[in-house]
Amino acid sequence: MNIIKSNLANLPTKHGNFKIKAYKQDNQEHLALLSENFSSEDVVNLRIHSECLTGDVFGSIKCDCQKQLELAISYIAKQGGMIIYHRQEGRNIGLLNKVNAYSLQDSGKDTIEANLALGFKEDEREYSIVEYILKDLNIKKINILTNNPAKLEFLESLDIEIVERIPTIVEPNCYNKEYLKTKKEKMGHLI
């Protein structure tokens, strides 16, 4: 695995001051956002946040991504820890295909049916860069901020102790109600 790392840099935000480090694997660049008081000696509060440009940047309410990211940043700013910003847009089908999946959803398909209709698996993400970042930062014990059982399963396969799972539950709205239902009923999300 060929990975290039950046130096650690300061990142002041509206939520507080953080440190940031970038990791480039092939053509994807991922980020680690660390609280000012980050220490791998402690139990690390960790969010692995999968990129969602439409939600994270444009504020789409078709999903719960931006709300989960805001919840995690706020929590980690106060409690300490880190966020891995996992740059695998649309469950790693890419932005163009994600927009095509949106179009299929507009026609009545759920998120899984849309991905399958486009020739993808329901979730194309892979987590080797996450494993690399956790090892690079010498993380051994975590509290994981997630609802996703696939992320729990991946983390359990590593030599990392999960002390606690912290749910990232957000209120549904009329645009994401079916999306959340699909995540719960078809993907086993803990919501």
Secondary structure, DSSP 4 states (H G I P E B T S, - for coil): --EEEPPPEEEEETTEEEEEEEEEETTEEEEEEEETT--TTSPEEEEEEE--HHHHTT--SSSSHHHHHHHHHHHHHHH--EEEEE--HHHHT-HHHHHHHHHHHHTT--HHHHHHHTT--S-----HHHHHHHHHTT--EEEEE---HHHHHHHHTTT-EEEEEE-------TTTHHHHHHHHHHH----
